Amino acid sequence: MTKPLANPVDFERPPIAEVALAVQFAGPVMNESQTLGRFWPKVQSRFPIIETQLPLPPMMEEFGVSMQPQFLFQMGPAGQRYWMQTEDRSGLVQVQPDRMAYNWRRDPGDFPYPRYDQLRDEFCTVYEAFLETCREQGREPEPTWCEISYINPIEVGDERDLAGILLRLAPSTLSLLGQPEDTTLNERFVLSRDGQPYGRFYATATPAIGIEDNAQLVVLTLVARGLATSPDLSGILAFLDEGRNLIVNTFRDMTTETMHRRWGLQ
């Protein structure tokens, strides 16, 4: 069945910059009482603010299936999704029965992205506490799908046509309509190794409006999702590192020289 283009860890908020590292397990590994009573105390000093959210639907990829449009309804697992946030709400741990994620978030223009190594270390610290909690209950999580996503709100300035921002589109003017008011882009790519698919890469670009200043934005979301290379932390990190490399290089490859000069990219 045809799957939605992408479901990054969470994008139910106004346009913000975000990096998310997530891992899904073969089945439920932590219930609500364990999340609140055993896991949260391990990370509470760093993530003292807690909220509940609806659970996210499963991360899924299928290969070699028809691309005919179909309706697909995906229900999340039973139980709550818990947000555990830093005081400034820039750091976020998400836990639901079959998934754990670490997000870094900011409002556009606040401060630059942290280095990936820093986010990776944060994820590892949280995951190790999560794994310890599961093992205390006699459970050994089996990681399946891993995902890394970057959400990039881009101020478009005079470049209202996506062709001025992304190389994936050619500039054009329609004789009766002129330039488009806005444009969206949805692409997906199969990730293969030794001729076998193991994941997908998603690129989406959608128009948006800045909440504070009503600035015209394009939200460029890049997502790499694939199977862990082994059922341990090193296998999770191997895919996340690969996905980050794909995202960084694809971001550069698909954006225009005009935007590179604006951002100071060499």
Summary of the structure (lengths in Angstrom):
residues: 266
radius of gyration: 19.4
end to end distance: 41.9
largest distance: 67.4
contacts: 766
relative contact order: 0.18
helix: 24%
strand: 32%
